[in-house]
Amino acid sequence: MDDIWFGDEAVAVDAQFLSDGEVRPTAFTWRGRQRAVAGLGRQWVEADGRHVLVVVPDGSRFELCLNSAQSNWRLLRAWERQSLA
């Protein structure tokens, strides 16, 4: 079962910016913990910026949002895997 978190917190993101406009986050830091990005989901654009779904190695999923006008990243949702041990 996943713990679901909804919010809006600043995060530091390492990313590649592709010529076709897509963004590929490779890692991000949230609440002092750096997480490598193992996979990308869909991307879409809304009024607040470009939203990107990412998966980390433990299977947890996150929705990141890049606001290009303000040059910042926000974490909007997290579906974190619960540890079994």
PDB file with one MODEL, atoms N, CA, C and O in Angstrom:
MODEL        1
ATOM      1  N   MET A   1       0.841  -1.178   0.000  1.00  0.00           N
ATOM      2  CA  MET A   1       0.000   0.000   0.000  1.00  0.00           C
ATOM      3  C   MET A   1       0.885   1.239   0.000  1.00  0.00           C
ATOM      4  O   MET A   1       1.968   1.233   0.584  1.00  0.00           O
ATOM      5  N   ASP A   2       0.427   2.290  -0.649  1.00  0.00           N
ATOM      6  CA  ASP A   2       1.172   3.537  -0.747  1.00  0.00           C
ATOM      7  C   ASP A   2       0.615   4.577   0.208  1.00  0.00           C
ATOM      8  O   ASP A   2      -0.585   4.621   0.477  1.00  0.00           O
ATOM      9  N   ASP A   3       1.524   5.424   0.722  1.00  0.00           N
ATOM     10  CA  ASP A   3       1.123   6.618   1.448  1.00  0.00           C
ATOM     11  C   ASP A   3       1.001   7.727   0.422  1.00  0.00           C
ATOM     12  O   ASP A   3       1.943   7.971  -0.332  1.00  0.00           O
ATOM     13  N   ILE A   4      -0.136   8.402   0.376  1.00  0.00           N
ATOM     14  CA  ILE A   4      -0.353   9.457  -0.606  1.00  0.00           C
ATOM     15  C   ILE A   4      -0.226  10.806   0.083  1.00  0.00           C
ATOM     16  O   ILE A   4      -0.825  11.047   1.131  1.00  0.00           O
ATOM     17  N   TRP A   5       0.565  11.679  -0.525  1.00  0.00           N
ATOM     18  CA  TRP A   5       0.807  13.027  -0.009  1.00  0.00           C
ATOM     19  C   TRP A   5       0.417  14.035  -1.081  1.00  0.00           C
ATOM     20  O   TRP A   5       0.829  13.906  -2.234  1.00  0.00           O
ATOM     21  N   PHE A   6      -0.374  15.039  -0.709  1.00  0.00           N
ATOM     22  CA  PHE A   6      -0.719  16.146  -1.586  1.00  0.00           C
ATOM     23  C   PHE A   6      -0.184  17.412  -0.954  1.00  0.00           C
ATOM     24  O   PHE A   6      -0.350  17.621   0.248  1.00  0.00           O
ATOM     25  N   GLY A   7       0.444  18.248  -1.728  1.00  0.00           N
ATOM     26  CA  GLY A   7       0.974  19.484  -1.179  1.00  0.00           C
ATOM     27  C   GLY A   7       1.548  20.358  -2.268  1.00  0.00           C
ATOM     28  O   GLY A   7       1.150  20.281  -3.430  1.00  0.00           O
ATOM     29  N   ASP A   8       2.492  21.191  -1.871  1.00  0.00           N
ATOM     30  CA  ASP A   8       3.163  22.089  -2.802  1.00  0.00           C
ATOM     31  C   ASP A   8       4.433  22.550  -2.110  1.00  0.00           C
ATOM     32  O   ASP A   8       4.428  23.545  -1.385  1.00  0.00           O
ATOM     33  N   GLU A   9       5.525  21.823  -2.335  1.00  0.00           N
ATOM     34  CA  GLU A   9       6.791  22.134  -1.681  1.00  0.00           C
ATOM     35  C   GLU A   9       7.889  22.303  -2.725  1.00  0.00           C
ATOM     36  O   GLU A   9       7.925  21.598  -3.733  1.00  0.00           O
ATOM     37  N   ALA A  10       8.785  23.253  -2.461  1.00  0.00           N
ATOM     38  CA  ALA A  10       9.938  23.456  -3.330  1.00  0.00           C
ATOM     39  C   ALA A  10      10.852  22.241  -3.260  1.00  0.00           C
ATOM     40  O   ALA A  10      11.065  21.667  -2.192  1.00  0.00           O
ATOM     41  N   VAL A  11      11.394  21.853  -4.426  1.00  0.00           N
ATOM     42  CA  VAL A  11      12.364  20.766  -4.507  1.00  0.00           C
ATOM     43  C   VAL A  11      13.473  21.178  -5.457  1.00  0.00           C
ATOM     44  O   VAL A  11      13.263  21.965  -6.380  1.00  0.00           O
ATOM     45  N   ALA A  12      14.664  20.629  -5.216  1.00  0.00           N
ATOM     46  CA  ALA A  12      15.788  20.803  -6.131  1.00  0.00           C
ATOM     47  C   ALA A  12      15.760  19.629  -7.095  1.00  0.00           C
ATOM     48  O   ALA A  12      15.647  18.480  -6.668  1.00  0.00           O
ATOM     49  N   VAL A  13      15.861  19.905  -8.391  1.00  0.00           N
ATOM     50  CA  VAL A  13      15.759  18.861  -9.413  1.00  0.00           C
ATOM     51  C   VAL A  13      16.949  18.952 -10.367  1.00  0.00           C
ATOM     52  O   VAL A  13      17.287  20.033 -10.851  1.00  0.00           O
ATOM     53  N   ASP A  14      17.574  17.813 -10.630  1.00  0.00           N
ATOM     54  CA  ASP A  14      18.556  17.688 -11.705  1.00  0.00           C
ATOM     55  C   ASP A  14      17.788  17.182 -12.914  1.00  0.00           C
ATOM     56  O   ASP A  14      17.067  16.189 -12.820  1.00  0.00           O
ATOM     57  N   ALA A  15      17.935  17.860 -14.057  1.00  0.00           N
ATOM     58  CA  ALA A  15      17.144  17.480 -15.226  1.00  0.00           C
ATOM     59  C   ALA A  15      17.883  17.790 -16.521  1.00  0.00           C
ATOM     60  O   ALA A  15      18.758  18.653 -16.584  1.00  0.00           O
ATOM     61  N   GLN A  16      17.490  17.046 -17.547  1.00  0.00           N
ATOM     62  CA  GLN A  16      17.938  17.309 -18.910  1.00  0.00           C
ATOM     63  C   GLN A  16      16.782  17.989 -19.638  1.00  0.00           C
ATOM     64  O   GLN A  16      15.624  17.597 -19.492  1.00  0.00           O
ATOM     65  N   PHE A  17      17.112  19.011 -20.420  1.00  0.00           N
ATOM     66  CA  PHE A  17      16.111  19.722 -21.203  1.00  0.00           C
ATOM     67  C   PHE A  17      16.333  19.377 -22.669  1.00  0.00           C
ATOM     68  O   PHE A  17      17.385  19.683 -23.229  1.00  0.00           O
ATOM     69  N   LEU A  18      15.351  18.744 -23.287  1.00  0.00           N
ATOM     70  CA  LEU A  18      15.476  18.266 -24.652  1.00  0.00           C
ATOM     71  C   LEU A  18      14.994  19.307 -25.661  1.00  0.00           C
ATOM     72  O   LEU A  18      14.191  20.180 -25.333  1.00  0.00           O
ATOM     73  N   SER A  19      15.492  19.201 -26.885  1.00  0.00           N
ATOM     74  CA  SER A  19      15.164  20.183 -27.920  1.00  0.00           C
ATOM     75  C   SER A  19      13.681  20.192 -28.292  1.00  0.00           C
ATOM     76  O   SER A  19      13.176  21.196 -28.794  1.00  0.00           O
ATOM     77  N   ASP A  20      12.980  19.077 -28.047  1.00  0.00           N
ATOM     78  CA  ASP A  20      11.551  19.018 -28.382  1.00  0.00           C
ATOM     79  C   ASP A  20      10.656  19.588 -27.281  1.00  0.00           C
ATOM     80  O   ASP A  20       9.430  19.521 -27.381  1.00  0.00           O
ATOM     81  N   GLY A  21      11.269  20.154 -26.222  1.00  0.00           N
ATOM     82  CA  GLY A  21      10.504  20.761 -25.144  1.00  0.00           C
ATOM     83  C   GLY A  21      10.284  19.858 -23.949  1.00  0.00           C
ATOM     84  O   GLY A  21       9.866  20.325 -22.890  1.00  0.00           O
ATOM     85  N   GLU A  22      10.560  18.563 -24.103  1.00  0.00           N
ATOM     86  CA  GLU A  22      10.397  17.661 -22.965  1.00  0.00           C
ATOM     87  C   GLU A  22      11.504  17.884 -21.948  1.00  0.00           C
ATOM     88  O   GLU A  22      12.592  18.360 -22.272  1.00  0.00           O
ATOM     89  N   VAL A  23      11.195  17.532 -20.727  1.00  0.00           N
ATOM     90  CA  VAL A  23      12.134  17.646 -19.626  1.00  0.00           C
ATOM     91  C   VAL A  23      12.314  16.251 -19.037  1.00  0.00           C
ATOM     92  O   VAL A  23      11.339  15.526 -18.839  1.00  0.00           O
ATOM     93  N   ARG A  24      13.557  15.878 -18.758  1.00  0.00           N
ATOM     94  CA  ARG A  24      13.837  14.575 -18.157  1.00  0.00           C
ATOM     95  C   ARG A  24      14.524  14.752 -16.810  1.00  0.00           C
ATOM     96  O   ARG A  24      15.748  14.868 -16.752  1.00  0.00           O
ATOM     97  N   PRO A  25      13.756  14.774 -15.729  1.00  0.00           N
ATOM     98  CA  PRO A  25      14.397  14.807 -14.408  1.00  0.00           C
ATOM     99  C   PRO A  25      15.223  13.535 -14.207  1.00  0.00           C
ATOM    100  O   PRO A  25      14.790  12.442 -14.573  1.00  0.00           O
ATOM    101  N   THR A  26      16.412  13.685 -13.625  1.00  0.00           N
ATOM    102  CA  THR A  26      17.274  12.536 -13.340  1.00  0.00           C
ATOM    103  C   THR A  26      17.393  12.277 -11.843  1.00  0.00           C
ATOM    104  O   THR A  26      17.717  11.164 -11.428  1.00  0.00           O
ATOM    105  N   ALA A  27      17.133  13.291 -11.037  1.00  0.00           N
ATOM    106  CA  ALA A  27      17.162  13.159  -9.571  1.00  0.00           C
ATOM    107  C   ALA A  27      16.481  14.384  -8.967  1.00  0.00           C
ATOM    108  O   ALA A  27      16.387  15.432  -9.606  1.00  0.00           O
ATOM    109  N   PHE A  28      16.012  14.242  -7.737  1.00  0.00           N
ATOM    110  CA  PHE A  28      15.461  15.394  -7.022  1.00  0.00           C
ATOM    111  C   PHE A  28      15.696  15.219  -5.528  1.00  0.00           C
ATOM    112  O   PHE A  28      15.869  14.106  -5.033  1.00  0.00           O
ATOM    113  N   THR A  29      15.697  16.338  -4.827  1.00  0.00           N
ATOM    114  CA  THR A  29      15.887  16.329  -3.379  1.00  0.00           C
ATOM    115  C   THR A  29      14.638  16.896  -2.728  1.00  0.00           C
ATOM    116  O   THR A  29      14.213  18.013  -3.024  1.00  0.00           O
ATOM    117  N   TRP A  30      14.054  16.097  -1.827  1.00  0.00           N
ATOM    118  CA  TRP A  30      12.844  16.502  -1.107  1.00  0.00           C
ATOM    119  C   TRP A  30      13.043  16.177   0.362  1.00  0.00           C
ATOM    120  O   TRP A  30      13.357  15.046   0.733  1.00  0.00           O
ATOM    121  N   ARG A  31      12.853  17.197   1.187  1.00  0.00           N
ATOM    122  CA  ARG A  31      12.979  17.051   2.636  1.00  0.00           C
ATOM    123  C   ARG A  31      14.320  16.439   3.024  1.00  0.00           C
ATOM    124  O   ARG A  31      14.398  15.564   3.886  1.00  0.00           O
ATOM    125  N   GLY A  32      15.377  16.924   2.363  1.00  0.00           N
ATOM    126  CA  GLY A  32      16.736  16.509   2.709  1.00  0.00           C
ATOM    127  C   GLY A  32      17.182  15.171   2.154  1.00  0.00           C
ATOM    128  O   GLY A  32      18.296  14.727   2.433  1.00  0.00           O
ATOM    129  N   ARG A  33      16.338  14.524   1.378  1.00  0.00           N
ATOM    130  CA  ARG A  33      16.678  13.201   0.844  1.00  0.00           C
ATOM    131  C   ARG A  33      16.721  13.243  -0.681  1.00  0.00           C
ATOM    132  O   ARG A  33      15.744  13.603  -1.337  1.00  0.00           O
ATOM    133  N   GLN A  34      17.880  12.864  -1.229  1.00  0.00           N
ATOM    134  CA  GLN A  34      17.991  12.828  -2.683  1.00  0.00           C
ATOM    135  C   GLN A  34      17.466  11.499  -3.211  1.00  0.00           C
ATOM    136  O   GLN A  34      17.736  10.436  -2.652  1.00  0.00           O
ATOM    137  N   ARG A  35      16.714  11.587  -4.295  1.00  0.00           N
ATOM    138  CA  ARG A  35      16.120  10.396  -4.909  1.00  0.00           C
ATOM    139  C   ARG A  35      16.477  10.378  -6.387  1.00  0.00           C
ATOM    140  O   ARG A  35      16.269  11.361  -7.098  1.00  0.00           O
ATOM    141  N   ALA A  36      17.011   9.259  -6.839  1.00  0.00           N
ATOM    142  CA  ALA A  36      17.300   9.082  -8.254  1.00  0.00           C
ATOM    143  C   ALA A  36      15.997   8.771  -8.980  1.00  0.00           C
ATOM    144  O   ALA A  36      15.121   8.104  -8.431  1.00  0.00           O
ATOM    145  N   VAL A  37      15.872   9.246 -10.195  1.00  0.00           N
ATOM    146  CA  VAL A  37      14.692   8.955 -11.007  1.00  0.00           C
ATOM    147  C   VAL A  37      14.978   7.706 -11.827  1.00  0.00           C
ATOM    148  O   VAL A  37      15.927   7.674 -12.610  1.00  0.00           O
ATOM    149  N   ALA A  38      14.154   6.676 -11.647  1.00  0.00           N
ATOM    150  CA  ALA A  38      14.328   5.407 -12.361  1.00  0.00           C
ATOM    151  C   ALA A  38      13.490   5.349 -13.628  1.00  0.00           C
ATOM    152  O   ALA A  38      13.811   4.592 -14.544  1.00  0.00           O
ATOM    153  N   GLY A  39      12.421   6.137 -13.698  1.00  0.00           N
ATOM    154  CA  GLY A  39      11.549   6.106 -14.866  1.00  0.00           C
ATOM    155  C   GLY A  39      10.687   7.348 -14.947  1.00  0.00           C
ATOM    156  O   GLY A  39      10.403   8.006 -13.947  1.00  0.00           O
ATOM    157  N   LEU A  40      10.282   7.645 -16.162  1.00  0.00           N
ATOM    158  CA  LEU A  40       9.431   8.809 -16.407  1.00  0.00           C
ATOM    159  C   LEU A  40       8.046   8.365 -16.842  1.00  0.00           C
ATOM    160  O   LEU A  40       7.888   7.380 -17.562  1.00  0.00           O
ATOM    161  N   GLY A  41       7.055   9.107 -16.392  1.00  0.00           N
ATOM    162  CA  GLY A  41       5.693   8.905 -16.848  1.00  0.00           C
ATOM    163  C   GLY A  41       5.333  10.012 -17.815  1.00  0.00           C
ATOM    164  O   GLY A  41       6.191  10.530 -18.530  1.00  0.00           O
ATOM    165  N   ARG A  42       4.082  10.365 -17.833  1.00  0.00           N
ATOM    166  CA  ARG A  42       3.648  11.370 -18.796  1.00  0.00           C
ATOM    167  C   ARG A  42       4.026  12.786 -18.347  1.00  0.00           C
ATOM    168  O   ARG A  42       4.341  13.030 -17.182  1.00  0.00           O
ATOM    169  N   GLN A  43       3.984  13.705 -19.310  1.00  0.00           N
ATOM    170  CA  GLN A  43       4.215  15.116 -19.067  1.00  0.00           C
ATOM    171  C   GLN A  43       3.053  15.891 -19.677  1.00  0.00           C
ATOM    172  O   GLN A  43       2.503  15.503 -20.707  1.00  0.00           O
ATOM    173  N   TRP A  44       2.694  16.983 -19.030  1.00  0.00           N
ATOM    174  CA  TRP A  44       1.658  17.848 -19.574  1.00  0.00           C
ATOM    175  C   TRP A  44       1.878  19.260 -19.072  1.00  0.00           C
ATOM    176  O   TRP A  44       2.576  19.478 -18.082  1.00  0.00           O
ATOM    177  N   VAL A  45       1.279  20.218 -19.761  1.00  0.00           N
ATOM    178  CA  VAL A  45       1.441  21.623 -19.404  1.00  0.00           C
ATOM    179  C   VAL A  45       0.108  22.171 -18.922  1.00  0.00           C
ATOM    180  O   VAL A  45      -0.927  21.979 -19.561  1.00  0.00           O
ATOM    181  N   GLU A  46       0.148  22.861 -17.777  1.00  0.00           N
ATOM    182  CA  GLU A  46      -1.007  23.584 -17.232  1.00  0.00           C
ATOM    183  C   GLU A  46      -0.577  25.022 -16.987  1.00  0.00           C
ATOM    184  O   GLU A  46       0.568  25.381 -17.263  1.00  0.00           O
ATOM    185  N   ALA A  47      -1.461  25.833 -16.482  1.00  0.00           N
ATOM    186  CA  ALA A  47      -1.167  27.245 -16.251  1.00  0.00           C
ATOM    187  C   ALA A  47       0.009  27.444 -15.291  1.00  0.00           C
ATOM    188  O   ALA A  47       0.744  28.424 -15.406  1.00  0.00           O
ATOM    189  N   ASP A  48       0.187  26.512 -14.341  1.00  0.00           N
ATOM    190  CA  ASP A  48       1.260  26.674 -13.352  1.00  0.00           C
ATOM    191  C   ASP A  48       2.603  26.108 -13.819  1.00  0.00           C
ATOM    192  O   ASP A  48       3.607  26.281 -13.128  1.00  0.00           O
ATOM    193  N   GLY A  49       2.648  25.433 -14.979  1.00  0.00           N
ATOM    194  CA  GLY A  49       3.925  24.944 -15.486  1.00  0.00           C
ATOM    195  C   GLY A  49       3.832  23.566 -16.113  1.00  0.00           C
ATOM    196  O   GLY A  49       2.743  23.049 -16.360  1.00  0.00           O
ATOM    197  N   ARG A  50       4.999  22.979 -16.365  1.00  0.00           N
ATOM    198  CA  ARG A  50       5.093  21.639 -16.959  1.00  0.00           C
ATOM    199  C   ARG A  50       5.124  20.608 -15.841  1.00  0.00           C
ATOM    200  O   ARG A  50       5.997  20.648 -14.974  1.00  0.00           O
ATOM    201  N   HIS A  51       4.172  19.689 -15.863  1.00  0.00           N
ATOM    202  CA  HIS A  51       4.061  18.626 -14.869  1.00  0.00           C
ATOM    203  C   HIS A  51       4.726  17.366 -15.420  1.00  0.00           C
ATOM    204  O   HIS A  51       4.565  17.025 -16.592  1.00  0.00           O
ATOM    205  N   VAL A  52       5.471  16.685 -14.558  1.00  0.00           N
ATOM    206  CA  VAL A  52       6.180  15.467 -14.958  1.00  0.00           C
ATOM    207  C   VAL A  52       5.973  14.415 -13.873  1.00  0.00           C
ATOM    208  O   VAL A  52       6.215  14.677 -12.695  1.00  0.00           O
ATOM    209  N   LEU A  53       5.527  13.235 -14.267  1.00  0.00           N
ATOM    210  CA  LEU A  53       5.420  12.117 -13.333  1.00  0.00           C
ATOM    211  C   LEU A  53       6.712  11.315 -13.388  1.00  0.00           C
ATOM    212  O   LEU A  53       7.205  10.995 -14.470  1.00  0.00           O
ATOM    213  N   VAL A  54       7.268  10.987 -12.202  1.00  0.00           N
ATOM    214  CA  VAL A  54       8.503  10.212 -12.139  1.00  0.00           C
ATOM    215  C   VAL A  54       8.344   9.060 -11.157  1.00  0.00           C
ATOM    216  O   VAL A  54       7.500   9.092 -10.263  1.00  0.00           O
ATOM    217  N   VAL A  55       9.179   8.040 -11.348  1.00  0.00           N
ATOM    218  CA  VAL A  55       9.224   6.872 -10.463  1.00  0.00           C
ATOM    219  C   VAL A  55      10.658   6.744  -9.966  1.00  0.00           C
ATOM    220  O   VAL A  55      11.604   6.946 -10.727  1.00  0.00           O
ATOM    221  N   VAL A  56      10.818   6.407  -8.686  1.00  0.00           N
ATOM    222  CA  VAL A  56      12.141   6.178  -8.110  1.00  0.00           C
ATOM    223  C   VAL A  56      12.347   4.669  -7.940  1.00  0.00           C
ATOM    224  O   VAL A  56      11.388   3.906  -8.050  1.00  0.00           O
ATOM    225  N   PRO A  57      13.585   4.226  -7.672  1.00  0.00           N
ATOM    226  CA  PRO A  57      13.864   2.787  -7.647  1.00  0.00           C
ATOM    227  C   PRO A  57      12.978   1.934  -6.730  1.00  0.00           C
ATOM    228  O   PRO A  57      12.758   0.761  -7.032  1.00  0.00           O
ATOM    229  N   ASP A  58      12.464   2.481  -5.623  1.00  0.00           N
ATOM    230  CA  ASP A  58      11.629   1.656  -4.734  1.00  0.00           C
ATOM    231  C   ASP A  58      10.174   1.568  -5.206  1.00  0.00           C
ATOM    232  O   ASP A  58       9.347   0.940  -4.545  1.00  0.00           O
ATOM    233  N   GLY A  59       9.858   2.194  -6.346  1.00  0.00           N
ATOM    234  CA  GLY A  59       8.494   2.149  -6.882  1.00  0.00           C
ATOM    235  C   GLY A  59       7.621   3.322  -6.484  1.00  0.00           C
ATOM    236  O   GLY A  59       6.493   3.439  -6.962  1.00  0.00           O
ATOM    237  N   SER A  60       8.120   4.196  -5.614  1.00  0.00           N
ATOM    238  CA  SER A  60       7.357   5.390  -5.250  1.00  0.00           C
ATOM    239  C   SER A  60       7.245   6.302  -6.465  1.00  0.00           C
ATOM    240  O   SER A  60       8.137   6.346  -7.313  1.00  0.00           O
ATOM    241  N   ARG A  61       6.119   7.038  -6.535  1.00  0.00           N
ATOM    242  CA  ARG A  61       5.863   7.910  -7.669  1.00  0.00           C
ATOM    243  C   ARG A  61       5.657   9.339  -7.182  1.00  0.00           C
ATOM    244  O   ARG A  61       5.161   9.574  -6.081  1.00  0.00           O
ATOM    245  N   PHE A  62       6.053  10.294  -8.033  1.00  0.00           N
ATOM    246  CA  PHE A  62       5.998  11.709  -7.659  1.00  0.00           C
ATOM    247  C   PHE A  62       5.560  12.545  -8.841  1.00  0.00           C
ATOM    248  O   PHE A  62       5.878  12.237  -9.989  1.00  0.00           O
ATOM    249  N   GLU A  63       4.820  13.619  -8.547  1.00  0.00           N
ATOM    250  CA  GLU A  63       4.462  14.599  -9.570  1.00  0.00           C
ATOM    251  C   GLU A  63       5.258  15.868  -9.307  1.00  0.00           C
ATOM    252  O   GLU A  63       5.070  16.546  -8.297  1.00  0.00           O
ATOM    253  N   LEU A  64       6.154  16.173 -10.244  1.00  0.00           N
ATOM    254  CA  LEU A  64       6.961  17.382 -10.168  1.00  0.00           C
ATOM    255  C   LEU A  64       6.380  18.416 -11.122  1.00  0.00           C
ATOM    256  O   LEU A  64       5.759  18.060 -12.123  1.00  0.00           O
ATOM    257  N   CYS A  65       6.578  19.691 -10.817  1.00  0.00           N
ATOM    258  CA  CYS A  65       6.090  20.756 -11.685  1.00  0.00           C
ATOM    259  C   CYS A  65       7.177  21.807 -11.841  1.00  0.00           C
ATOM    260  O   CYS A  65       7.677  22.349 -10.855  1.00  0.00           O
ATOM    261  N   LEU A  66       7.541  22.091 -13.095  1.00  0.00           N
ATOM    262  CA  LEU A  66       8.524  23.125 -13.419  1.00  0.00           C
ATOM    263  C   LEU A  66       7.793  24.381 -13.840  1.00  0.00           C
ATOM    264  O   LEU A  66       7.044  24.372 -14.817  1.00  0.00           O
ATOM    265  N   ASN A  67       8.006  25.466 -13.104  1.00  0.00           N
ATOM    266  CA  ASN A  67       7.480  26.770 -13.479  1.00  0.00           C
ATOM    267  C   ASN A  67       8.617  27.514 -14.159  1.00  0.00           C
ATOM    268  O   ASN A  67       9.483  28.071 -13.484  1.00  0.00           O
ATOM    269  N   SER A  68       8.626  27.530 -15.477  1.00  0.00           N
ATOM    270  CA  SER A  68       9.711  28.147 -16.238  1.00  0.00           C
ATOM    271  C   SER A  68       9.822  29.648 -15.983  1.00  0.00           C
ATOM    272  O   SER A  68      10.929  30.186 -15.940  1.00  0.00           O
ATOM    273  N   ALA A  69       8.702  30.322 -15.816  1.00  0.00           N
ATOM    274  CA  ALA A  69       8.714  31.768 -15.605  1.00  0.00           C
ATOM    275  C   ALA A  69       9.442  32.132 -14.312  1.00  0.00           C
ATOM    276  O   ALA A  69      10.110  33.164 -14.243  1.00  0.00           O
ATOM    277  N   GLN A  70       9.313  31.288 -13.292  1.00  0.00           N
ATOM    278  CA  GLN A  70       9.958  31.550 -12.003  1.00  0.00           C
ATOM    279  C   GLN A  70      11.219  30.715 -11.818  1.00  0.00           C
ATOM    280  O   GLN A  70      11.909  30.852 -10.809  1.00  0.00           O
ATOM    281  N   SER A  71      11.523  29.857 -12.778  1.00  0.00           N
ATOM    282  CA  SER A  71      12.708  28.980 -12.734  1.00  0.00           C
ATOM    283  C   SER A  71      12.771  28.164 -11.449  1.00  0.00           C
ATOM    284  O   SER A  71      13.809  28.102 -10.790  1.00  0.00           O
ATOM    285  N   ASN A  72      11.640  27.536 -11.098  1.00  0.00           N
ATOM    286  CA  ASN A  72      11.654  26.690  -9.906  1.00  0.00           C
ATOM    287  C   ASN A  72      10.831  25.426 -10.115  1.00  0.00           C
ATOM    288  O   ASN A  72       9.946  25.362 -10.969  1.00  0.00           O
ATOM    289  N   TRP A  73      11.152  24.432  -9.309  1.00  0.00           N
ATOM    290  CA  TRP A  73      10.443  23.147  -9.310  1.00  0.00           C
ATOM    291  C   TRP A  73       9.656  23.025  -8.016  1.00  0.00           C
ATOM    292  O   TRP A  73      10.091  23.491  -6.963  1.00  0.00           O
ATOM    293  N   ARG A  74       8.488  22.391  -8.106  1.00  0.00           N
ATOM    294  CA  ARG A  74       7.637  22.116  -6.944  1.00  0.00           C
ATOM    295  C   ARG A  74       7.257  20.642  -6.967  1.00  0.00           C
ATOM    296  O   ARG A  74       7.105  20.051  -8.036  1.00  0.00           O
ATOM    297  N   LEU A  75       7.106  20.063  -5.810  1.00  0.00           N
ATOM    298  CA  LEU A  75       6.545  18.714  -5.690  1.00  0.00           C
ATOM    299  C   LEU A  75       5.089  18.886  -5.295  1.00  0.00           C
ATOM    300  O   LEU A  75       4.776  19.521  -4.288  1.00  0.00           O
ATOM    301  N   LEU A  76       4.191  18.304  -6.109  1.00  0.00           N
ATOM    302  CA  LEU A  76       2.753  18.484  -5.874  1.00  0.00           C
ATOM    303  C   LEU A  76       2.083  17.260  -5.278  1.00  0.00           C
ATOM    304  O   LEU A  76       1.148  17.388  -4.487  1.00  0.00           O
ATOM    305  N   ARG A  77       2.557  16.057  -5.654  1.00  0.00           N
ATOM    306  CA  ARG A  77       1.961  14.822  -5.123  1.00  0.00           C
ATOM    307  C   ARG A  77       3.040  13.757  -4.997  1.00  0.00           C
ATOM    308  O   ARG A  77       4.020  13.743  -5.742  1.00  0.00           O
ATOM    309  N   ALA A  78       2.832  12.869  -4.035  1.00  0.00           N
ATOM    310  CA  ALA A  78       3.757  11.747  -3.842  1.00  0.00           C
ATOM    311  C   ALA A  78       2.939  10.520  -3.457  1.00  0.00           C
ATOM    312  O   ALA A  78       2.029  10.589  -2.630  1.00  0.00           O
ATOM    313  N   TRP A  79       3.287   9.403  -4.074  1.00  0.00           N
ATOM    314  CA  TRP A  79       2.716   8.108  -3.725  1.00  0.00           C
ATOM    315  C   TRP A  79       3.891   7.267  -3.269  1.00  0.00           C
ATOM    316  O   TRP A  79       4.530   6.592  -4.076  1.00  0.00           O
ATOM    317  N   GLU A  80       4.179   7.308  -1.963  1.00  0.00           N
ATOM    318  CA  GLU A  80       5.362   6.638  -1.440  1.00  0.00           C
ATOM    319  C   GLU A  80       5.045   5.220  -1.011  1.00  0.00           C
ATOM    320  O   GLU A  80       4.034   4.963  -0.357  1.00  0.00           O
ATOM    321  N   ARG A  81       5.922   4.304  -1.388  1.00  0.00           N
ATOM    322  CA  ARG A  81       5.798   2.893  -1.000  1.00  0.00           C
ATOM    323  C   ARG A  81       6.110   2.761   0.480  1.00  0.00           C
ATOM    324  O   ARG A  81       7.050   3.377   0.982  1.00  0.00           O
ATOM    325  N   GLN A  82       5.337   1.972   1.161  1.00  0.00           N
ATOM    326  CA  GLN A  82       5.624   1.677   2.562  1.00  0.00           C
ATOM    327  C   GLN A  82       6.675   0.581   2.633  1.00  0.00           C
ATOM    328  O   GLN A  82       6.647  -0.377   1.861  1.00  0.00           O
ATOM    329  N   SER A  83       7.595   0.735   3.564  1.00  0.00           N
ATOM    330  CA  SER A  83       8.603  -0.302   3.771  1.00  0.00           C
ATOM    331  C   SER A  83       7.973  -1.489   4.493  1.00  0.00           C
ATOM    332  O   SER A  83       7.161  -1.321   5.403  1.00  0.00           O
ATOM    333  N   LEU A  84       8.355  -2.665   4.079  1.00  0.00           N
ATOM    334  CA  LEU A  84       7.839  -3.875   4.728  1.00  0.00           C
ATOM    335  C   LEU A  84       8.719  -4.320   5.885  1.00  0.00           C
ATOM    336  O   LEU A  84       8.293  -5.099   6.738  1.00  0.00           O
ATOM    337  N   ALA A  85       9.937  -3.823   5.907  1.00  0.00           N
ATOM    338  CA  ALA A  85      10.863  -4.238   6.990  1.00  0.00           C
ATOM    339  C   ALA A  85      11.174  -3.081   7.883  1.00  0.00           C
ATOM    340  O   ALA A  85      11.930  -3.228   8.844  1.00  0.00           O
TER     341      ALA A  85
ENDMDL
END
